[in-house]
Amino acid sequence: MQRRDFLLALAGLAAARVAAGATAAFAPVLPGRPLAFPRDHGAHPDFRSEWWYATGWLELPDGRPLGFQTTFFRVRTGIGEDNPSAFAPRQLVLAHAALADPALGRLRHDQRAARAAFGRAGFATARTAVWIDDWRFEQQGDRYRAEVRSADFAYTLNLVPDGPPLLNGAAGFSAKAPDPRHASHYYSRPQLAAAGSVTLAGRTRPVAGRAWLDHEWSSELLPPAAQGWDWIGINLDDGGALMAFRLRGSEVPALWAAASYRAADGTARTYPPEAVAFAPLRHWRSPRTGIAYPVEWEIRVGRRDFLLRPLMDDQELDSRRTTGAVYWEGAARLFEGGREVGRGYLEMTGYGDPIRVG
């Protein structure tokens, strides 16, 4: 795809729809709509946007840690839906992949984008399966397989769940603002057992670890006042799991917040905005973009206070060739009472330009 097609994906999509006279009505996210599996593992092409987001910590045979990230986006453009041509960009698929390697000190990352057409890129609706060329993320039974091949790195990982999905928000209805229009259907699969291989500098080695999967779909853009968000997904050492996020405004530290906690015994609870707080402790400035990111945090969820520290500071990801955004996304450790209690990922958007994602 050319640069114009990339920008249609997210950044210029609204303007492009108007210019093209698009009249597509996106499916609404509705409270009370129960999530049903295995159907909701698959794609939801009637909605504006959707993503499958797998992250985790891996260990090389010598004990060195690596972070990994695989994200596939599906975007319904609203353009050309009455056009029978296979060239019409009705659905786009975009993908990001990265490895966080402390020995290198920065991310290895790559990105792809394509129309969902001609077999080159696509998605399935009955199960998780999304791909662009030889990049794939798909279900095989109840397990997942991620395959990425880049000029700088490659990996093949099998991810095995330890139980049913964790439904975020109200049974999978995840509010993003007081207005219920701004919401998504959202579930997580924490504590995935990860195993496979990673190729670096032409050398392939086995790896194993723990991973996390988020699957989310929605149709409304973020509230106009939103600048970006901060999000964590942490596999706790005791077998539990913690997801928390806040939506930031340019002047207001938190427009909205929420959290989900699953105990080791499988019991789960959600937390409302007033029970979740993010407080930055230390910033790192990118030598490439000049953007300053808070890379250490105090995070409060209910009555528990945590400290979050990165595996390494430089985990900035430049996705301007696909989604149009520059953001920080990387491996992090969670501490409580001075003791490490979990590992997972931290994502921070909107610290440069405001994020504009549906």
Secondary structure, DSSP 8 states (H G I E B T S, - for coil): --HHHHHHHTTTHHHHHHHTT---------TT----TTGGGS--TTSSEEEEEEEEEEE-TTS-EEEEEEEEEEEE--SSTT---TTS-SEEEEEEEEEEETTTTEEEEEEEEEES-TTTEEE-SSS-EEEETTEEEEEETTEEEEEEE-SSEEEEEEEE-SSS-EE-TBTTEEESSSSTTSEEEEEEEEEEEEEEEEEETTEEEEEEEEEEEEEEEE-S---TTEEEEEEEEEEETTS-EEEEEEEEESS-S-SEEEEEEE-TTS-EEEE-GGGEEEEEEEEEE-TTT--EEEEEEEEEETTEEEEEEES-S--EEEETTTTSEEEEEEEEEEEETTEEEEEEEEEE--SSS-----
